[in-house]
Amino acid sequence: MTQTKQDTPPLDHLIVQGLWFFGIIGVYLMILSMNQGTFIYTLDDPYIHLALAEQISQGHYGVNAGEPSSPSSSAIWPLLLAPFARHASGELAPLLLNALCGAITGFVLVRRFRRLSPTPTDHSPKGHIFRALLAVAVLISGNALGLVFTGMEHTLQLLCAVVVVDAMLNVASGTNRERPLEWWHWAALIAGPLVRYENLALTVAGCGFLLLSRHWKPAFIAGLCALTAIAGYTVFLLTLGLEPLPNSVQAKLAMTGPTGSDSLLGGMWAHLASALQLARGQAVASMILVALGFACCRRPFDGLAKVAAGVAAAGLMHLLVGKFGWFNRYEAYVSGAVAFGVLALALAAATTSKRSLPLSTGIFALVASGVLAFPYLVGLLQVPTAANNIYEQQYQMHRFLAERWQRPVAVNDLGLVAYRNDQYVLDLWGLASHEALVAQTTGTDPNWMQRLTEQHGTQLAIIYQEAFPAKPAHWVKVAEMRLSKPRITPAQSRVSFYATHPNQADAIESLLADFKTTLPAGVIFTTRAEHQANPEQ
């Protein structure tokens, strides 16, 4: 019997989902193998979200009990983690949510590529495999697998970005003029900026596309709701006595530094010039040019031309104001969205030309995904080592504080030391302390570190000594801990332990000397006494 369209198994979906979960399980097992059976994310940052989620589950917004703070760049992500944060396996919640978000992203991609496929290959094995390859190409171009193991909100951000592009393609298809957007399209347009502020680029592009497509009402409602949601989060922060922007966002803006221009347009132009000097910026810019070229080849006001313009606009907005890097995550959402847009447009062009899928389209898909995906494939190879970096540094700091110290501490890496730690954690970097952020970025108070440590009763500071060249002169360095492998994600390969009061130095050093015997093999730990006996160590 000939197999019909209805009983054809969804081979394309099976391929994508199978590869997705196979990749996750494989990387997960490699991390366990490298970390003596302990799963750790590739960054310390997800543990900031988990620490905040712990407090949210108890009705407080901040890292330290009774002290409001805004250390998260995402309004939504800590809320999603809150129901699980205090569970015994709560630290796996980001991993599972990211795995789910990536699987849904793959489903959305295959579903759209199915709808765009030319009729002759709709249900042939060749068509299924080709659509699966297109979906995998987009997932790689958005660093989806690598983002899972950061434990951050970026996989959800990528999902929102892909869904917004899917919304544009859905409207351009003209299949339902009365209801151009499905509920998930609305959710991505409105809630995307709450996942991360950068998703405003997709929301603005999506609303602009709707306006060009004469869908005035959906454009107005989506834009207004998105702005209202952002305003609501801002008002919430203000009611807590915090700044209108989260401290994490302010810290990143401060690190960006001046652009040398006093005007907004001048600053954006300078930012664009800087972005185009980066390999990732050049790759995104190249795909934007491809999208614009596609738009120019279509009839004026053609639906697909508008999609191309919308995708290009989103990419351009990121080039003008967005950030790149930090373990391949800041630009991944727009990289994946632009790749999806360009590949979908190429497939749609092949379909509307009433030809079977040309070989040139397949070659184009491979080349395009290769350009965008290569740095992410390299980064994916670094994931186990990056997780091991956090295991050897921040996780060991957490162990010492939770098992031995059990008192307030000052740090510059907030995440793991604050998660599941009931003691006060003074964040000298400023994500959980606006006072520290202002003091560090303005330099108006040379004694701010001593003042804050005394104010919060912290007798121990664990910091990157290079990050604080103006630390108090009477602080005593009692130990140093160094990674055993090449540094991938921590800011520095060595972290220093300081007694903030000289009379506590011997007691802290004794605790650390005892703790040293429990460290993983290869971690280099040197106490003050050992350094004095062997200065070259």
NUKOLGU-23762 format. One line per field, with one value per residue (C-alpha): residue in three letters; x, y, z. Coordinates in pm, 1 decimal. Example, Ala and Ser with C-alpha at 12.3 -4.5 7.8 and 13.67 -1.06 7.14 Angstrom:
// residues 2
selum <- (Ala;Ser)
u <- (1230.0;1367.0)
v <- (-450.0;-106.0)
w <- (780.0;714.0)
***
This chain:
// residues 537
selum <- (Met;Thr;Gln;Thr;Lys;Gln;Asp;Thr;Pro;Pro;Leu;Asp;His;Leu;Ile;Val;Gln;Gly;Leu;Trp;Phe;Phe;Gly;Ile;Ile;Gly;Val;Tyr;Leu;Met;Ile;Leu;Ser;Met;Asn;Gln;Gly;Thr;Phe;Ile;Tyr;Thr;Leu;Asp;Asp;Pro;Tyr;Ile;His;Leu;Ala;Leu;Ala;Glu;Gln;Ile;Ser;Gln;Gly;His;Tyr;Gly;Val;Asn;Ala;Gly;Glu;Pro;Ser;Ser;Pro;Ser;Ser;Ser;Ala;Ile;Trp;Pro;Leu;Leu;Leu;Ala;Pro;Phe;Ala;Arg;His;Ala;Ser;Gly;Glu;Leu;Ala;Pro;Leu;Leu;Leu;Asn;Ala;Leu;Cys;Gly;Ala;Ile;Thr;Gly;Phe;Val;Leu;Val;Arg;Arg;Phe;Arg;Arg;Leu;Ser;Pro;Thr;Pro;Thr;Asp;His;Ser;Pro;Lys;Gly;His;Ile;Phe;Arg;Ala;Leu;Leu;Ala;Val;Ala;Val;Leu;Ile;Ser;Gly;Asn;Ala;Leu;Gly;Leu;Val;Phe;Thr;Gly;Met;Glu;His;Thr;Leu;Gln;Leu;Leu;Cys;Ala;Val;Val;Val;Val;Asp;Ala;Met;Leu;Asn;Val;Ala;Ser;Gly;Thr;Asn;Arg;Glu;Arg;Pro;Leu;Glu;Trp;Trp;His;Trp;Ala;Ala;Leu;Ile;Ala;Gly;Pro;Leu;Val;Arg;Tyr;Glu;Asn;Leu;Ala;Leu;Thr;Val;Ala;Gly;Cys;Gly;Phe;Leu;Leu;Leu;Ser;Arg;His;Trp;Lys;Pro;Ala;Phe;Ile;Ala;Gly;Leu;Cys;Ala;Leu;Thr;Ala;Ile;Ala;Gly;Tyr;Thr;Val;Phe;Leu;Leu;Thr;Leu;Gly;Leu;Glu;Pro;Leu;Pro;Asn;Ser;Val;Gln;Ala;Lys;Leu;Ala;Met;Thr;Gly;Pro;Thr;Gly;Ser;Asp;Ser;Leu;Leu;Gly;Gly;Met;Trp;Ala;His;Leu;Ala;Ser;Ala;Leu;Gln;Leu;Ala;Arg;Gly;Gln;Ala;Val;Ala;Ser;Met;Ile;Leu;Val;Ala;Leu;Gly;Phe;Ala;Cys;Cys;Arg;Arg;Pro;Phe;Asp;Gly;Leu;Ala;Lys;Val;Ala;Ala;Gly;Val;Ala;Ala;Ala;Gly;Leu;Met;His;Leu;Leu;Val;Gly;Lys;Phe;Gly;Trp;Phe;Asn;Arg;Tyr;Glu;Ala;Tyr;Val;Ser;Gly;Ala;Val;Ala;Phe;Gly;Val;Leu;Ala;Leu;Ala;Leu;Ala;Ala;Ala;Thr;Thr;Ser;Lys;Arg;Ser;Leu;Pro;Leu;Ser;Thr;Gly;Ile;Phe;Ala;Leu;Val;Ala;Ser;Gly;Val;Leu;Ala;Phe;Pro;Tyr;Leu;Val;Gly;Leu;Leu;Gln;Val;Pro;Thr;Ala;Ala;Asn;Asn;Ile;Tyr;Glu;Gln;Gln;Tyr;Gln;Met;His;Arg;Phe;Leu;Ala;Glu;Arg;Trp;Gln;Arg;Pro;Val;Ala;Val;Asn;Asp;Leu;Gly;Leu;Val;Ala;Tyr;Arg;Asn;Asp;Gln;Tyr;Val;Leu;Asp;Leu;Trp;Gly;Leu;Ala;Ser;His;Glu;Ala;Leu;Val;Ala;Gln;Thr;Thr;Gly;Thr;Asp;Pro;Asn;Trp;Met;Gln;Arg;Leu;Thr;Glu;Gln;His;Gly;Thr;Gln;Leu;Ala;Ile;Ile;Tyr;Gln;Glu;Ala;Phe;Pro;Ala;Lys;Pro;Ala;His;Trp;Val;Lys;Val;Ala;Glu;Met;Arg;Leu;Ser;Lys;Pro;Arg;Ile;Thr;Pro;Ala;Gln;Ser;Arg;Val;Ser;Phe;Tyr;Ala;Thr;His;Pro;Asn;Gln;Ala;Asp;Ala;Ile;Glu;Ser;Leu;Leu;Ala;Asp;Phe;Lys;Thr;Thr;Leu;Pro;Ala;Gly;Val;Ile;Phe;Thr;Thr;Arg;Ala;Glu;His;Gln;Ala;Asn;Pro;Glu;Gln)
u <- (0.0;126.8;188.4;-32.1;35.7;-168.0;17.6;367.6;578.9;723.5;1076.8;1199.4;1076.1;1222.0;1563.3;1578.2;1451.3;1670.7;1985.1;1889.9;1850.2;2140.4;2361.9;2237.1;2288.4;2634.0;2758.5;2595.3;2783.4;3112.2;3063.4;2991.2;3300.1;3522.9;3374.1;3388.3;3016.5;2902.2;2702.2;2806.0;2709.6;2967.4;2915.1;2873.6;2586.2;2301.2;2356.5;2277.5;1936.0;1898.4;1996.8;1744.5;1482.5;1540.5;1448.9;1154.3;1009.4;1008.7;846.7;1161.1;1330.3;1704.8;2000.5;2039.5;1737.1;1580.6;1790.9;1623.4;1850.9;1825.4;2118.5;1937.5;1923.9;1599.5;1266.7;1112.9;1387.8;1420.1;1039.5;1041.6;1310.2;1146.4;918.2;1221.9;1504.6;1475.4;1422.5;1707.8;1766.5;1667.0;1998.1;1893.2;1587.4;1774.4;1911.8;1569.3;1396.7;1666.3;1636.4;1261.4;1302.8;1548.7;1316.8;1027.5;1252.3;1334.5;964.3;879.9;1157.3;1058.9;691.7;764.9;1005.7;736.8;489.2;741.2;858.1;784.8;512.9;731.4;946.0;685.1;671.9;962.7;1256.0;1472.1;1235.9;1221.8;1598.7;1650.6;1405.7;1570.9;1910.2;1774.5;1637.2;1964.9;2153.2;1945.1;1989.5;2365.4;2364.1;2189.9;2432.1;2128.9;2316.2;2593.7;2338.4;2169.7;2477.3;2517.9;2206.2;2093.4;1780.6;1938.7;1776.9;1436.7;1551.7;1643.1;1303.1;1125.9;1336.2;1264.9;892.4;882.7;1040.0;788.5;512.8;637.7;646.4;298.3;158.4;341.7;181.0;-159.3;-335.8;-547.0;-608.4;-856.8;-611.5;-259.5;-92.6;-122.4;-108.4;258.0;341.4;173.7;364.1;702.9;633.6;513.1;718.2;1041.9;1184.2;1111.7;1328.9;1608.4;1592.6;1772.9;1460.8;1312.9;1492.8;1270.6;957.0;1020.6;1099.5;791.7;559.5;711.4;649.7;286.1;243.1;389.5;154.6;-143.1;-217.3;-251.4;-437.5;-203.7;97.8;-42.8;-157.3;167.8;385.1;177.2;165.8;542.9;613.3;362.1;530.1;872.1;728.6;561.0;891.1;1059.7;789.3;829.5;1202.2;1135.4;881.6;1157.1;1379.6;1600.3;1714.3;1488.9;1734.9;1870.5;2219.8;2344.7;2238.6;2395.3;2719.2;2736.5;2666.9;2943.5;3187.9;3106.8;3258.4;3221.7;3191.6;3357.2;3034.9;2795.9;2498.0;2282.5;2330.6;2703.6;2722.7;2526.7;2750.3;3059.3;2904.9;2831.5;3189.4;3313.7;3075.8;3190.4;3546.4;3434.5;3403.5;3055.2;2947.9;3075.9;2887.3;2559.9;2616.6;2675.3;2344.4;2171.1;2306.4;2176.0;1830.9;1835.4;1949.3;1658.0;1418.0;1552.9;1494.5;1125.7;836.8;781.7;567.8;583.6;516.3;848.1;1030.7;878.3;994.6;1345.0;1335.0;1209.0;1480.9;1746.9;1613.2;1636.1;1994.4;2088.2;1943.8;2164.5;2468.3;2383.1;2328.7;2377.0;2670.0;2871.7;3054.1;3085.4;3098.4;2895.2;2566.1;2491.3;2435.2;2313.0;1943.5;1977.0;2222.1;1969.1;1678.6;1859.0;1970.6;1612.3;1482.0;1733.9;1697.7;1318.3;1316.7;1539.2;1309.0;1000.8;1155.4;1212.0;851.9;690.0;894.4;708.6;1027.4;1151.3;1407.2;1721.4;2067.6;2179.2;1937.4;2090.0;2442.3;2338.2;2192.5;2515.4;2735.2;2513.7;2490.4;2863.4;2950.8;2729.8;2786.3;3163.3;3252.1;2970.2;3092.4;3436.5;3274.1;3077.0;3401.5;3498.0;3179.3;3311.6;3630.2;3430.8;3208.8;3519.6;3656.3;3348.0;3371.2;3734.2;3685.0;3338.2;3206.7;3506.8;3455.5;3093.1;3204.7;3445.4;3188.9;2907.3;3111.4;3387.0;3339.8;2962.2;2986.7;2939.7;3178.6;3273.3;3314.5;3324.3;3160.2;2816.2;2651.0;2758.4;2874.8;2524.8;2318.4;2210.7;2404.9;2207.5;2495.6;2524.9;2718.1;2860.7;2888.2;3184.1;3118.3;2783.0;2522.4;2355.9;2475.5;2401.1;2625.2;2921.5;2838.5;2835.2;3151.3;3339.8;3234.5;3265.7;3579.3;3457.7;3515.8;3863.4;3772.7;3449.0;3569.2;3675.6;3361.2;3126.7;3308.3;3300.3;2936.8;2835.1;3075.5;3266.0;3605.6;3681.9;3700.2;3739.7;3824.7;4025.2;4305.6;4365.6;4005.5;4058.5;4400.5;4293.1;4192.9;4261.6;4630.7;4575.6;4393.8;4605.4;4622.8;4606.9;4570.6;4538.0;4359.4;4436.0;4268.4;4425.7;4310.3;4307.0;4069.0;3753.4;3481.4;3604.2;3735.6;4068.8;4240.0;4329.6;4122.1;4265.0;4146.8;4192.0;4142.0;3985.7;4117.4;4480.2;4387.4;4171.5;4440.0;4582.8;4242.0;4125.6;4451.8;4415.8;4064.6;4186.6;4485.4;4248.1;4010.1;4294.3;4308.3;3954.0;4011.5;3992.9;4319.6;4505.0;4368.3;4664.8;4607.5;4878.7;4847.3;5034.1;5275.9;5350.1;5409.7;5647.5;5840.1;5853.6;5789.6;5826.3;5531.9)
v <- (0.0;346.9;557.8;866.1;1214.0;1148.9;835.6;951.0;951.3;1294.0;1194.6;1554.6;1617.4;1287.5;1367.9;1714.5;1607.7;1298.8;1495.9;1763.0;1533.2;1312.5;1622.6;1731.7;1389.9;1357.5;1694.2;1635.4;1307.5;1470.6;1738.1;1474.1;1282.4;1587.6;1710.6;1391.2;1326.1;1680.6;1874.3;2239.3;2502.2;2670.8;3007.3;3127.6;3354.8;3097.3;3051.6;3421.9;3348.5;3044.6;3242.7;3512.1;3245.0;3100.2;3434.1;3488.7;3156.5;3305.4;3632.2;3845.8;3997.1;3998.0;3773.0;3852.3;3813.4;4148.2;4344.3;4411.1;4387.7;4331.3;4111.8;3946.2;4077.5;3885.9;3969.6;3631.5;3371.9;3383.1;3360.4;3042.3;2895.3;2998.8;2692.1;2461.9;2662.2;2520.1;2162.6;1919.3;1901.8;2261.2;2345.2;2123.9;2339.4;2572.8;2271.2;2110.6;2436.1;2509.1;2158.7;2211.1;2554.8;2415.2;2125.8;2367.6;2584.5;2280.9;2198.9;2554.5;2548.3;2215.5;2314.1;2632.7;2466.5;2204.7;2475.5;2641.7;2325.7;2271.3;2012.0;1747.8;1699.7;1756.2;1397.1;1222.1;1104.8;1358.3;1639.0;1528.7;1506.8;1839.9;2019.9;1858.5;1979.5;2331.8;2326.7;2191.5;2460.9;2730.4;2571.4;2564.0;2919.7;3027.2;2826.9;2650.7;2352.6;2563.3;2796.6;2507.3;2455.1;2820.7;2772.2;3119.0;3249.2;3265.5;2946.5;3092.8;3419.0;3232.7;3061.6;3398.0;3541.2;3243.8;3262.2;3632.6;3551.6;3267.5;3522.6;3735.5;3433.7;3333.6;3677.2;3684.9;3353.4;3525.3;3206.8;3381.5;3753.1;3755.1;3602.0;3662.6;3577.3;3264.6;3291.1;3189.2;3469.3;3715.3;3569.2;3607.8;3963.4;4079.2;3873.1;3854.7;4179.6;4048.1;3746.0;3985.4;4351.6;4282.4;4109.1;4454.0;4443.9;4154.9;4310.0;4641.7;4465.1;4244.7;4535.8;4732.4;4437.3;4419.1;4788.2;4746.2;4452.0;4672.0;4476.5;4794.1;4653.4;4359.7;4588.6;4845.8;4591.0;4391.8;4702.5;4860.1;4539.9;4489.3;4845.6;4810.2;4489.4;4656.3;4961.2;4734.7;4564.7;4904.8;5028.3;4709.3;4776.3;5138.0;5035.6;4825.5;5132.7;5007.9;5170.8;5149.5;4915.4;4596.6;4628.2;4364.0;4581.9;4890.9;4701.8;4595.4;4951.3;5077.2;4815.8;4916.8;5257.2;5581.0;5578.5;5913.7;6072.4;6298.7;6221.0;5909.4;5861.5;5916.1;5658.8;5406.5;5465.5;5412.1;5094.3;4968.4;5033.6;4843.8;4551.7;4521.0;4465.9;4142.4;3814.7;3757.9;4108.2;4056.6;3726.6;3883.8;4181.5;3946.2;3771.1;4109.0;4199.8;3870.1;3946.0;4297.0;4160.1;3918.1;4205.6;4405.7;4113.5;4089.1;4302.7;4620.6;4551.7;4177.4;3981.7;3798.8;4123.9;4268.0;3963.4;4013.7;4379.7;4289.8;4030.1;4271.7;4546.5;4321.1;4229.7;4591.2;4702.7;4452.0;4574.1;4930.9;4874.6;4505.8;4321.7;4026.9;3741.4;3627.4;3264.2;3304.0;3407.4;3778.3;3777.5;3417.1;3508.6;3745.8;3516.9;3233.8;3459.9;3603.3;3255.4;3128.9;3424.8;3391.5;3013.4;3034.5;3307.1;3099.4;2800.1;3015.7;3154.6;2801.7;2714.3;3019.0;2968.9;2635.2;2437.5;2140.5;2223.2;2331.1;2211.8;2574.2;2624.8;2333.4;2460.0;2805.4;2660.9;2479.0;2781.4;3021.4;2796.9;2728.7;3098.0;3163.8;2834.8;2783.3;2988.7;2817.9;2473.1;2565.6;2697.0;2376.0;2181.2;2404.7;2341.6;2056.3;2248.5;2565.2;2373.2;2228.8;2582.8;2675.4;2346.5;2408.3;2773.2;2897.8;2559.3;2507.4;2858.2;2762.5;2445.0;2632.5;2895.3;2647.6;2378.3;2568.3;2944.0;2981.7;3357.4;3671.2;3704.7;3961.3;3840.0;3958.6;3644.6;3629.6;3312.5;2984.9;3147.3;3292.4;2992.4;2779.6;3001.7;3164.4;3392.7;3749.6;3783.9;4127.9;4160.6;4389.2;4375.7;4541.1;4306.5;4265.0;4595.5;4922.9;5103.1;4885.2;4928.8;5307.8;5317.2;5088.4;5258.5;5621.2;5595.2;5876.0;5686.8;5529.4;5362.5;5203.4;4842.4;4883.1;5077.9;4816.8;4516.0;4675.6;4775.5;4416.4;4243.6;4052.5;3934.2;3732.2;3850.0;3613.0;3815.6;3841.5;4060.7;4212.4;4338.2;4549.2;4717.0;4971.6;4723.5;4825.1;4810.5;4629.6;4335.2;4020.8;3771.2;3429.2;3196.5;3166.8;2904.9;2840.2;2636.3;2313.3;2357.9;2642.6;2921.8;2940.8;3131.4;3267.8;3623.7;3510.6;3175.3;3245.5;3369.0;3517.3;3487.0;3794.7;3851.8;4198.3;4230.4;4129.6;3966.4;3712.9;3610.7;3314.4;3163.4;3194.2;3049.9;2752.4;2681.4;2707.5;2479.6;2213.7;2270.3;2231.4;1857.1;1817.1;1993.2;1808.5;1676.5;1933.6;2246.7;2455.0;2596.2;2796.2;2929.3;3232.4;3012.1;2800.6;3110.1;3254.3;2925.9;2904.8;3243.0;3089.3;2853.4)
w <- (0.0;-83.9;224.6;231.0;358.2;671.7;784.9;691.0;1010.8;1102.8;1012.3;1004.6;1358.7;1478.1;1333.0;1489.2;1831.9;1832.6;1750.3;2004.0;2301.9;2194.4;2198.2;2539.7;2695.7;2541.7;2668.2;3008.0;3049.6;2946.8;3213.5;3478.6;3374.0;3401.5;3731.6;3937.3;3891.2;3972.1;3713.8;3689.2;3431.0;3210.6;3383.0;3738.9;3631.5;3634.2;4004.4;4048.7;3897.1;4122.0;4432.5;4337.6;4264.6;4613.4;4766.8;4528.6;4643.4;4994.5;4888.5;4862.5;4554.8;4608.3;4680.4;5050.8;5275.6;5364.7;5112.9;4774.2;4471.2;4096.7;3988.7;3696.2;3338.8;3287.5;3447.1;3363.9;3408.0;3789.7;3816.8;3608.5;3834.4;4163.1;4201.5;4176.7;4335.5;4686.9;4570.7;4627.7;4251.5;4184.5;4019.5;3727.1;3653.6;3412.9;3225.4;3185.9;3090.8;2834.4;2690.8;2657.3;2497.4;2244.8;2160.7;2104.1;1887.6;1674.5;1644.8;1533.1;1274.1;1119.7;1119.5;927.3;685.6;617.2;523.6;295.7;118.4;-251.3;-313.2;-484.0;-174.6;95.0;219.9;54.7;269.5;89.4;186.4;550.4;578.2;405.3;635.7;936.9;816.7;774.8;1129.8;1269.3;1077.0;1247.3;1591.0;1541.1;1405.1;1726.4;1946.1;2093.3;2238.4;2387.5;2546.2;2726.6;2942.5;3034.4;3247.6;3146.6;2973.1;2627.8;2493.0;2579.5;2421.2;2102.3;2103.4;2129.6;1846.6;1619.1;1695.9;1602.3;1264.4;1231.8;1296.1;1006.3;776.0;889.4;807.1;473.1;376.9;391.3;501.1;764.6;725.2;1012.2;1262.1;1131.8;1463.7;1677.2;2055.1;2064.5;1823.9;2059.8;2355.0;2183.5;2068.4;2410.0;2655.8;2456.9;2603.2;2953.2;2878.9;2783.5;2690.0;2361.6;2231.2;2187.5;1852.6;1740.2;1890.0;1715.8;1387.7;1421.9;1495.2;1207.9;977.5;1090.6;1016.4;667.2;617.3;715.9;1030.1;1231.4;1529.8;1607.2;1564.4;1805.6;2064.5;2061.3;2082.1;2357.5;2562.7;2530.5;2643.4;2927.1;3043.0;3048.8;3224.9;3479.6;3561.5;3591.1;3829.7;4033.4;4074.5;4171.0;4436.4;4596.3;4613.6;4329.2;4006.9;3697.0;3524.3;3687.0;3832.0;3588.9;3294.4;3451.7;3512.7;3147.1;3032.4;3261.1;3126.4;2769.2;2836.9;2645.1;2266.9;2216.7;2092.3;2279.4;2053.6;2046.3;1672.9;1704.0;1979.9;1774.5;1474.4;1689.2;1831.8;1479.7;1372.0;1676.5;1612.5;1251.4;1370.3;1537.6;1347.4;1489.7;1393.7;1040.9;1011.4;1125.1;894.2;599.9;660.9;689.6;346.8;207.8;351.3;205.4;-129.7;-123.0;-48.1;-341.0;-577.6;-486.1;-600.2;-393.1;-85.0;-151.3;168.6;164.2;90.8;407.5;602.9;468.4;569.3;917.3;972.4;847.1;1076.0;1381.5;1296.6;1233.8;1567.8;1745.6;1553.7;1658.2;2030.8;2117.9;2268.8;2140.2;2304.7;2667.7;2572.2;2252.9;2408.6;2373.5;1996.7;1960.4;1956.8;1662.0;1482.8;1498.8;1402.6;1099.7;989.7;1018.6;821.5;539.8;503.2;518.7;254.7;27.5;69.8;12.1;-305.4;-434.9;-350.7;-509.4;-825.3;-862.4;-901.6;-708.4;-445.3;-633.6;-540.5;-509.5;-219.8;-32.6;-96.3;18.5;339.1;419.5;345.5;541.2;844.8;829.6;837.2;1137.7;1315.2;1301.6;1614.3;1801.7;1701.6;1834.5;2152.5;2190.6;2212.6;2506.2;2706.4;2926.9;3011.6;3079.9;3321.5;3483.5;3528.7;3731.3;3920.7;4017.0;4107.6;4207.1;4320.9;4549.8;4688.2;4758.0;4935.6;5160.0;5254.3;5316.3;5492.8;5676.8;5691.6;5746.6;5797.0;5580.9;5287.9;5023.6;4664.0;4305.4;4160.0;4312.7;4182.4;4341.6;4663.7;4717.6;4606.3;4901.6;5137.7;5418.9;5515.4;5388.4;5060.4;4983.4;4606.9;4541.4;4165.3;4222.3;4075.3;4414.4;4562.4;4386.8;4634.7;4534.7;4165.5;4192.7;4404.3;4167.1;3843.3;3959.0;4172.3;4398.7;4725.0;4751.8;5082.8;4964.8;4994.9;5354.9;5441.3;5295.0;5442.4;5787.9;5744.7;5666.5;5904.7;5636.9;5760.7;5446.1;5085.3;4789.2;4479.8;4160.7;4291.3;3946.0;3940.2;4252.8;4236.1;4500.4;4768.7;5131.9;5220.4;5549.5;5391.0;5426.8;5143.2;5306.2;5005.6;4630.7;4420.2;4050.9;3779.2;3660.5;3299.4;3045.8;3144.7;2931.2;3117.4;3454.0;3439.8;3588.4;3632.9;3995.2;4286.5;4607.2;4966.8;5187.3;5557.3;5581.1;5939.1;6011.4;6341.3;6152.1;5902.8;6094.7;6170.9;5809.1;5678.7;5911.4;5780.9;5423.9;5484.9;5614.3;5321.2;5071.4;5135.6;4997.4;4663.9;4328.8;4192.4;3987.1;4152.8;4266.9;4615.2;4790.7;5145.1;5275.3;5471.0;5163.6;4953.9;5213.0;5223.3;4843.5;4676.2;4328.8;4387.6)
***
